[in-house]
Amino acid sequence: MPGEPGAAFRAEGFWTQAIDTDAHIIPFVSVLLGVPERSAYAMLGGRSQDDTPRAAGEVFVAAVKGERAFVANAPLQPALAVASCSAERAAADRKVKELTEGDRLSGKAAEALIKRIEAMGQKAETDFVRCFADRAPKEARWREVVKLAKDLYEAMPAK
């Protein structure tokens, strides 16, 4: 974990360690707070045991105020989904599913197919998060996300 708070706040592993949870916290998109980036960071994300969630349902904020660091989170109800990103992911998921339902192979051919399916699945998730980060700030509900992040930041003690 980076020693500088601003860098640590941006590390994906920070969130899973900082917030007691039984799931991995997945960052979808950063939220600008209007404060120095080295002292605070906010993001919209989700939690999952395995696959990347289809929508971002939680706002997370970490900040240094005075001599202390604070972490806060709150649910976004309902979770924010980006329809165009979801459609692209569904199409990619269908392609993966078609491969998994094909003829049963054995040996090296099966191993190669499994690796290909895993790579396609990972790419679909990576592309989805990249799409979400690009398009979510253009969604009508984005102001709600920013307001929730700023409210969480402002609720943190000054010292």
N, C-alpha and C positions, 0 to 999 in steps of 0.2 A: 504494500500500500504506500502511495506517495506520502512523504512527510509534510508537504505543504497542504494546508486544508483545502484550498481551491482546487488543486489537482486531485486530492483524495475524493472530494465530493463528486468529481466527474468519472471516477473509476467505478465500473459496474459492480465489482465485488464489494465496494464500500456499502452499498445499500442493503445487500443481503446480510452483511455482518452488522450494520448499524441498527437495523430494525428487526426485532425478534420475530421471526416468521418461520414457517415450515416450508416456504416456497422461495424460489429464486425470483428476485425483483429484476424485471427487464425494462431498461430505459427505452422509451419510444422517441421522445422529443424534448429538447431543452426548452425551458420557459424563461423568458427574460424578466428579471425582477426590477431592473433599473437601479441596481446597486453594484459596487465594484465586484467583478467576477471572482477575484481572489478571496473574497470574504463570504460569498453566498452563491448558491446554485439551486435551481429548481428544475424539475422535470415532470413530465407526464409519463406514466408507465403502467405496468401490469405485473401480476404475479403468476407463476406457473410452476408446476412440478416437472413438466417436460416440454411440450410445444409452446411456442410463442402465442400468447393470447390473441384473439381476433379483434380485440378492442382494448383501449387503454382506460382503466377504471380507477386510477389513483394518482394523486398529485403528491410529490415528495419535495421537501425543501430541507437544505442543510445550510447553516450559516454560522459564522463566528461573530459574536457580539460581545464586546468587552474582552474578557479573558477566557470565555467559554465558547464551546461549540454546541450547537443545538441541531436536532434533527426532528422533523415533523412530517406527518403524512395525513391525508384525508381522502376519503372516497369521492369520486366524481360520479354522481348519479343522474342519469344513467351513464354508463361508460361511453367514451367517445369512440366511434367507429368512423372510418373513412371509406365510403362505399366503393370508390374506384380502386383503392388498394385491396379491399376485401375481394372484389371481383377478380383482380389479377391473381391473388393468392388462391382463390377457389379454382381458377383455371389451371394453375400449376399443380395444385393438389389432385385434380382429376387426372393429370398426366402421370403423376406418381402412382395413383391408385390403379390406373390401367396397366402399368408395368407390374405391380404386385399381384394382379389378378391373371397374369399371362400364364403360359405353360410353365410347369415346374421343371426347373433345371437342376442339375447336380454338379458337384465338383467345382472346378475353376470357373465355369460359366455362371454357376449360381453365385459364387463369391463376387464375381465381377458385376453381376446384376444387382446384388445387395449393395455394393459400394456405390453404384450408379444411382440407385434409389435413394440412399442416404444423402449423397451429394445434392441430388435434385431437391430433396426435402429441406436441407439446410439452406440451399440457395433461395428457395421459395420464402423461407422465414427471413433471411437477410434482406431480400428484395422488399418484402412486406414492411419491415421496420424502416428501411430507407425511404420507401414511398410514403409511409406514415409521417416520418419526420419532415418530409418535404411538403406534404399536402395538408396536414392537420392545422397548421397556423392559418390556413385559408378557409377553414370551416367556420360556419356561423357560430358555433359554440366555443370557439377559441377564446373569446373574451371571458367566458365563464371560467375556463382553465386558468387564465392569467389572474383573474380576480381571486380565485381560490388560493393560488400560489402566493400572491401578495398578502392575503389575509393570514396565511400560515406564517409567513415571514414576520409580519407586523405583530403577531401574537407572541413571538419569542421575546423573552425578557431582554432588556437593553444591556444587562450585565450578567 
